[in-house]
Structures are given as C-alpha cells and as structure tokens.
Amino acid sequence: MIETIAYGCTIGAILYFFSIGLAITFGTMHIINFAHGTVYALGAYLFVTFLSLMGGVFPLALAASIAAMLPVAYVIERFVIRRLYGESMDYAMIATYGVLLIGTELTKMVWGTTPQPINDPVGISLSLVGVYLSLYRIIVVASAIALFFALRAFFNRSVVGRIVVAALEDNEGVRCLGIDVNRYFSIVFVLGSSLAVLGGVLYAPISTVDPYMGFDILLLAFAVVIVGGMGNLNGTFFSALLLGMVMAITGRYWSQAAHAMVFMVMAIVLVKDSLFRTIRRLFGIRTA
C-alpha cells in the first residue's frame, strides 16, 4: 500500500506541474489552452536531445530544455492566445487544438514515433517499513510541494503575482485601472509553460517520451482544474494530489478503470455544483 501511495503522490505531482498553467490560463484569460500539451511533449523531446548532447547530465539538460521552450511559449501566446482574448471559448478550443495537432505532427517528423525511455537519473531506492521507494519519485513529490509554496509566495508578494490574482477575481476591473493586463498574462503564460516542460521532463524517467504524451495528460489535467475550481491556484494543487491518489488506488485493484475513476470524481463535482446552484435558485438563496 505504501508503494501505491508513493505512486499516487508522484502522479499527482506531475499533474500539478502541468495543470497549474492551465488553471492560470483559464482563470485569467478564460481560454481553454490545448496547446499546453504541445509545450509539454516538445519540451520532453528537447530534453531527450539535450541529454545526449550534454553527456547525460540531467539538471543541465532540464535547464536547457526549459530555456529552449521559453521563446516557443512566447510565440504561441503572442500569435495565437493573445488574438483570442475576449473571443468565444469555441474559437480558443479550435485554435489551440490546432496548435496541439501541428506540434504533435512536427514532433513525429523530427523524432519519429518510437517511444524513448529515460533512465532514472538518481538510481537509488530507500527502504521504508520493508518497502523500497525510489528516491527520484520522492524528489519529484518534494519538488511539487516546494513549487506550491513558491507560487503562493510569488502570487501573494510580487507585483506581477498580485496583478494576476486581481485579474483572476475581476479582470475588467484591473483593466479599468489602466494596467496592461496582457503584458502580465504573457509573463504568467510563459511561466506556466515552463512548468509544463518541467512536468514532462520529470515524468520521462517514470514513463516514456512519446509524441502523444500531451494528449494523454490533457484530459486528466482538465479534470484537475475542474475539481480544484476553475482558476483556483490552491485548489489545483490539492485536486492534483487527490486525483493522482485516486488513479493509483484504483489502478492497484482495477487497472482498466484508473482513468475512468478520475472523470467519475470530476462528474460528481460538476453534479454537486449544479445541484447547489439549482437549490439556491429555488429557495432564493444568495451567495456573499
């Protein structure tokens, strides 16, 4: 059972790295960003390339892959996402899904379709109550927790973070103050994209790198964002860990239903919210 919990925490950590960018994008820009999957997969493939060029030094290859994806993320935001501000959500879904498809095909053209495994960069296991746990997975979980507190500090104390949080609450109100919100959105979009790359790279030694890895995680990430509350940065962290644990525990006893159980939880949350809204309308209850 300890192994299952460790695996669930690891999956939850990876989901958090990926989902936080989606939560910020939707909460501030009201855009469903399928292109996030392209950034995730392309960053992992660049990591594979840099890893071979840098003699297998994991931290250097990780830093290089994130740095290489920063201009790509900016181009996506500048020429695709920014043109969709204020437009219908349908346009955003179609446009960003197109970017996802293009990115996947380019990845297949450059690196092929064969999955590429990555070795555990640590290669050490720790014994806990007679169970051996991978030190690398512990590092991944610890990194997600550290990121959670670092982002909390960023959004609560930095000027950029406070403006973004204010935009999450009242986008139009912030714009009325004369603040160029789009500029700050670009910064946060690139930050969220770099975290998606980080998630893809950290997950590579646990799974494999393949052209469709962005598709695989997208639906799970959207479930995380919905369960955590659309645009709720703290809720995204806890829902990622919760759904990661749901996947791990379900997979232990019924592996075929691991993904389905995630969407079952999402459905329960959606039904609950819809039910509460109906009750409030029927009885005339107003929320503060």
C-alpha angles and dihedrals in degrees: 000000000000089000090052092051091048091050092047092052090049093051089045091052092052091047089052093052089053101036099050090070091051091049092052093045094051096040095052106026099025089227126137100220113204088166087077087080091059091053090049095051098038091050090053091051092048087052090055090052095046091045091061092043094050098050096257096300100154101198093049093048090047092052092046093051092050091047091049092052096051095081090043090054091048092051091051091050096043100046103027114019098039092054089058098057109125093007127119115286088237091066091051093050093050095044097046092043087055089054089050092053093046092048092049093051092047089050091052091048094052103035103018128231101281112112112244118216121212123207122238103267093210102038094191128122127199124213116233119174090335093311122111114224125190111249089213092062090049089053091051092053092045089050091054091051091048090049091052092056093041091054091047089055091045095051094041101043111024123080092233092049094049092050091050092048090049089050089052088059100037116002096176093046091056091049090052089060088066095252117147094233093177091064092056091043089057091054093049092043091056090046091052091048092052089052090052089054089049090053092049093049094046091048094050096082090048095049128001136274113252135158094251098050090105091058092048095057100036098078092044090050092051088052088053092051093048095047092045093048124267106280094000103136096190092043090054091061096050095042090051091055091043095051092043088056091046090054093048097047094044091046091053092061103021113014095183091062099048096102094036091057090058091058090044089060090047091051091051090052092049093047091048092052092046091049093050091050090051092050091049091051093047094050097033093242114166124205120226 
